[in-house]
């Protein structure tokens, strides 16, 4: 069975995501963050990256979990596209730890550990990795959708 | 500094006013700013009212508020300036730690808030990068006034 190279992202506490190897563009250690008042709880900060302003998402907060604080230890810069052939866009994910390279075996998706309308739309897949539930999320939807429209 | 002489389309003040408050850097169009004065010129308000200070001018009283980083009314600190925004009924003052003027509209390239930052209760209309590292939060004077009014209504209600 084919294995896919990916990155395991420890976002906070026991909340793990995975992205395909090419989706993770850069990891920043303790970048300066800029607070945006009145923004939704899971995305209240901006970082500056290569002359761009990137929204920084705390994915765990979307699940109602503790999001990991305002000054994350690491931030992952993620590339995504609205559709194949479209220009790359970028967003940032707050991490609690450095990303870990993993091999993911193709197979039937696991049972997601979360319930809720938000995850019904965001979740592409789910698998187990060393006893952890790992979510694969639609990054384009995560960064390019008003959170109110996810519910 | 009076930023609002009789305004015509040809004389519309251009550029931006950058306001440092509560660790934020707000960018407001100069045409939405009436006046900037040193905070020392203000009359401190009594402790039982929401405004931090007042400016008495030509028989009018313009209220001045201190804001926290959520842009909510907060107690006055050691701010050095008051920036008066054009609001519906009378100019609305905000206390600021520092103020800068950018003379041209093109000095800030405003971009909309990313979609994932919408859906909250923000008076911001966009963002801009300044000098490669500073993040300017673009705000509209009327939106700030409406948010403050809502805060005041809640306090009274």
Interface residues (C-beta under 8 A of the other chain):
Chain A: X32 X34 X35 X36 X37 X38 X39 X40 X42 X43 X44 X46 X48 X51 X52 X53 X55 X57 X91 X142 X143 X144 X145 X146 X147 X148 X149
Chain B: X23 X24 X69 X70 X71 X111 X113 X114 X115 X116 X117 X118 X119 X120 X121 X122 X123 X124 X127 X128 X129 X132 X133 X135 X137
